[in-house]
Amino acid sequence: MFNTKLKKEVLLFFTIIVIAWGFLYYIYAKSFEYNDNVEAFKQVEMYKKLLIKDPNNCLYLLQIAGNYSFMYKIDQAIIYYKEISKKCPTDHMSLFQLGICYLFIGNKEMALVNMDNAIKKAEMNGDKNSASRYKIEKIEWISKEKDIEKFRTELKNKKPSFIKFINNYSRYLAKKILGKE
């Protein structure tokens, strides 16, 4: 059997290894988060330059809004989603995304208004598939209200665990909306 001193040394050794691996993993994970945000920032800048040449291009506006959402700059995303709804009257996806943004800042009333308007606009445009998808996703997003509240708290405290979950969930829904899932 091990003597007590040797047990403590072995335990200390493994504790140091676990802490070191945890620290390395944290740095590794943070580097992806940093690189993703840098890339999103570059995208915003690129599309803003393109927007100068073509200020009514809804695709550019959508890219800017989406990248601001990705970087958790929800107030900026809201500005661009609103601009899309003014400049591109047949677009319904940006209205739904605007509703999601309002959920993230805690304005459930405006979230529901914009989600419902997206559903109506999709139906008026004859896009029944998008309208039904929005109805389902509206229920999914509203059911995640407590998770979104936790997200806001963690975002304020800069805790990345739940932020990564929301980011992955948002990407999943974006793929679903675009029909890539």
Secondary structure, DSSP 8 states (H G I E B T S, - for coil): ---HHHHHHHHHHHHHHHHHHHHHHHHHHHHHHHHHHHHHHHHHHHHHHHHHH-TT-HHHHHHHHHHHHHTT-HHHHHHHHHHHHHH-TT--HHHHHHHHHHHHTT-HHHHHHHHHHHHHHHHHTT-HHHHHHHHHHHHHHHHTHHHHHHHHHHHHTT-HHHHHHHHHHHHHHHHHHTT--
